[in-house]
């Protein structure tokens, strides 16, 4: 149960489909992504000598290389350690040290910060000649055989006290998240895509997985930021566009749409982290229509606790419609939710 099987399966079935794009420019097909992931995994395991389960960090601004590095880490049976590119250097230093990360892949502007703690030899710039030569391996390694509870994604969550805590998400956790996304949040059609404008180190990056499972394109915004005008342009280029956004980002998007009145025919779904204030989500639905779905989940749960689907948001005749919009929805399909007291006794609804 290696989550990289999503990519291998897509490559076997839809090898010519675009897997990664940078803005409107294709970067790799699924067939090409599978080959590149296998060769980079070969380099990590047998040239650099990493053992199964060892941590490999991704300290990168949003870029197309992010997803081929992520795929190669899992392909080789390693553990991905995505790190927010906006972290303070002291937080970065703690995470790299505490996690035991062996190598760190970076975008050029972040190379110095990583090298200050891991050293230059263990910091790999994805725009460098060194990175390009890693794909020169004569063969690509087969996907590593994992057991379901092997750690796939190590995410450091901020703590109210003390240092950040490492959240260990298994291949089983990510599989459950991916299937719940398709079942409970937003079904993915054969020609849909996801635009990554929010950080790929967090929710947007996790939601790449159900789109890999559907052989859908991962579209990385060229700005590397959440820019509403750019998002709308990309949504009008690619079909069936979904994106993940925070409530603050949703408000920015609504403000742009209200002022510019762009065409939104190809923008399928905005998944927001909830709940949002009732007035804000009602305003979003008025301005942009039934394009919103809400998820609730913590880092510890891989965003898989509850969801409020587009069907719930569209059911305006429901007698408790406002209460629904103010809630975090219902438990996702692979999850049971209950509220308990300090003695683990179930409390009334």
N, C-alpha and C positions, 0 to 999 in steps of 0.2 A: 504494500500500500504506500507507494511513493507518489507524492502529489505531482511529480514531474511526468507521471503517466498521462496527465491531461494533455501535455504538449506532444508527447510521443504519439498518442492516439490521434490528435488533430493532424499531425504530420503524415500519418499513414492514410488518413481518410480525405483530408483536404490540403494536400501538400502545397498547392499553388495559392491558397488564400493568404492574404496579408495578415501576418501575426503582429507586427509592430510597425507603427508609422510615427514620423516626427512631423507634426503639423499635418500638411496634406501630402507629404512625401513618404512613400513606402520605404521602410528600413529593412525588413526581412519577411519572407513568407514563412509559413509553418514548417515547410520542408527545410528551409535554410536555418531556421531557429533551432530545429532539432539537431542538425549537424553541428552548428556552432556551440550549442549547449553540451553536446557529447565531447567535442574536442577540448573545450575549456575545462570540463570536468576531468578529462584525462590529464590535462596539465596540472590541475589542482591536486589530484590524488597521486600521480606517479612522477611528475617532475618536481613539484613543490613538496611532495611527501606528506600530504595531509591524511589523517586517518578518519574513518567514518565517524560522524558525529561532531567533529571539530567545528569551531565557530569561525565563520567568515563574515566580516562586517561589510555593509554597504553604507557609506557615508557620502551620499550623492544628492545633488539637486536633481530634480526630475529630468530624465534623459532617456533615449531609447535603449542605451546600453544597460540600464538598470535591470530590464527584464531578461536579457540574455544572461547576465551575471546571476540573477536570482534563479533562473532555470538551471544553470550549470551547477550551482551549489546543491540543489536537491538532486539533480541527475547523478552527482557523485556521492550522494549519501551524507552530505555535510549539513550543518545547521546555519541558516541565514540569520544574520543579526542586523536588521535595518535600523539605522540611527538617523534621527531628525537632523537635517542639514543646518537647522537654525539653533542647535544647542550651543550653550556656552562651552568654551574649551575645557573648563574644569569638569563639566558633566561628561563631555566626550572622553576625557582622560579616565574618569572613573569607570565608565561603561566598558571601554576597551580593556582596562585592567581586570575588572571584576568578572567579565564574561570569559576571559582567557582567549580572546580573539587572536587567531594566528596571522591573518592577513586582513587588509582593509582595502576595498575598492572605492575609489574616490573620483569625483569630477575635479578638473584642474584647480579651481579656486579653493578647494578644500584639502588639497594634497598636503600643504604645509602643516595644517592643524593635526592631521593624522600622523604624519612623519615625526612630529614632535614627541609622540608617545610610543608609536610602534617602530619608528625608524624608517628610513627611505626604502630599504630592501623589502619591507613587508607592507608598504603602501603602494598600491597599483593604480595609476592614473588611467582611466578608461579611454583617454584621448591620446595616449602615448604609443610610441613604437613598441615598447615592451608588451603592452596589452595586445596589440595587433599580432605580434609573433606567437602569442599563446594559442592562436587558432591554427598554427602550422603543424600541430600534432599529426602524425601520419594516419591516425585512426581515432574514432570517437568511442569512448568507453560505453558499455551498456549501462542502463539505469541500475543504480544500486538497489539491491533487494532490502526493503525496510520492513520492520514490524510496525503495526499501526501506532504504537505509542512512542516511537522514536521522535525526538524533537526536531521540528522543521523550521520554526520561526521563533526567535528569541527577541522579545520586545521589552524594552525598559520603560516602565510606566512611572510617571512622577509620583512621589510620595508626599503626604502631608507633613510627615516628619522624617528626618534622616535622608539617606541616599535613595536614588531610584531603585526600584525592585525589578528584577528580571522575570518576565512572564514567559513560561515555557509552553508553547503551543505545538501540539503533535501533528503528525500527518493526518491522524483520525480527526482531530479538531478542525483542521483546514478543509477536510473532505466534508464534514458536517456543515461547516459554514457555507461552502460552495453550493451544496445541494439545497440548503435552506434558502439561500439567495434566490435560486431559480424557482423554488416552490412558493416562497412566502413574500419575497421582496419585489422581484421584477423578472418575469420570464424573459429569456434571451432568444431572439429569433435568429434565423440562419444568416441574416445580413445585418445584424446589429453590431454595435461597437461600444467601447467605453473610452471617454476622453479623460485623461489624467491631468487635472489642473490643481487639485489639492495634493498634499504631500504623499508620495508613494511609499514613504516609510510608515504610514499609518493606514487609515481606512481605504484610501484609493488603491494603494498597493495590494491590500488583501483582496479587494474586489476584482483584481486582475484575474484571480483564480477561476471563478465561475465563467468568466469570459474566455479563458484558455480552454475550459471544458467544452464550451460551445464553439470553439474554433473561430472566435470573433477577434477583430483587430483591437490591439492596445494602442491608442492614439495619445502621444505625449505632446502636450502643448509646447510650442517652440519657445515661448517666453519663460517656461518653467514656473510660472506663477498662475494664480487664479485671476485672470483678466476677462471680465464678462464679454467684452466685444470679441475677443479672440475665441472664446468658447462658442459663441453664437456662429461665428464664421466657420469653425470646424464642424459644428452641428449641421450647418447647411451644406457642407461638403460630403460628410460621411452619412450613411443611412442609419436610422434607428439609434441615435446617440443617447447613451446614459452617462451620468457623472455622479461622483460622490462629493458632497459639500457640507460644510458646517453651517449652522443657522446664520452666522454672520456673513458667510459667503453667499448664502441664498439671498439675504437682504441686498447685497451688492448687485447680484444678478437681477433681482426684481427692479431695483432702481434704474439699471441700464435699460432693461426691456421697456419700462414705463416711459423713459425719456426718448429712446431711439425707435421704438415700435418695429423691431426687426421681424423678419419671417422666422417662424419657429417650427415649421412643418416637420423637420427631420429630428428635432429634439424630443426624444421619447420619454426619458425619465431623469429626474433629479432626485437622487437618494440623499436625504438629509439626516443628520444625527439629531435625534429628538430627546425630549419634546421641544417644540418651538412655542413661544407665546401664542395664544389663540388668535389675537389680532394679526400677528405676522403671517401665520400659515393661511388664514382666510384671505389676506391681501395677496399672498403668493398665488393662491388658486384663482383669484379674480383676475390678476394680471396675466398669468401664464397658462391657466387652465389646468386640466387634470393630468399633470406631468410629475406629480410629487409622490414619493413613497418615503416612509420614515423607518429608521432602524434604531434600536436601543441596544447597546452592549458595551461592555468594558474591554480593555485590552486583555484581561484575564479570560474572557469568553470568546475571543475572536469575533466580536461584534454579533454574536449569535445568542441573544436573549429573547427580545420581542420585536415585532414589526407591525407597522400600520401601512397596509398596502394601498395602491391606488384605488382599489375597489372600496375600501373603507372610506377613503377621503372623498370619493365620488358619491357616496350614499347620503345625500343631503336630506332625504326624507326620514332618516332614522330618528326616533324620538330623543336619543341622547347624542346627537351628532356633535354638538359642541364639546361634550365631555369626552367623546372619542378623540376629537382633534387635539384635546389638551392632554391626552394620555400617551403612554408609550406602546399602545396597541396590544396585541395578543402574543402568547408564546409561539416561537417558531417551531417548525415541525419536529425537530430533533431534540426539543428542550421541554422540560417541565419547570414551571415557576410556582413558588409558593412563598408566602410571607410568614416568618416565624419569630418567636420571641427568643430571649436569651437561653432558654432551655430547649430550643429546637422544636417547640410545639407550634403546630400550624395555627395561625390567627385567622379570624373571619376575613372575608373579602372586603 
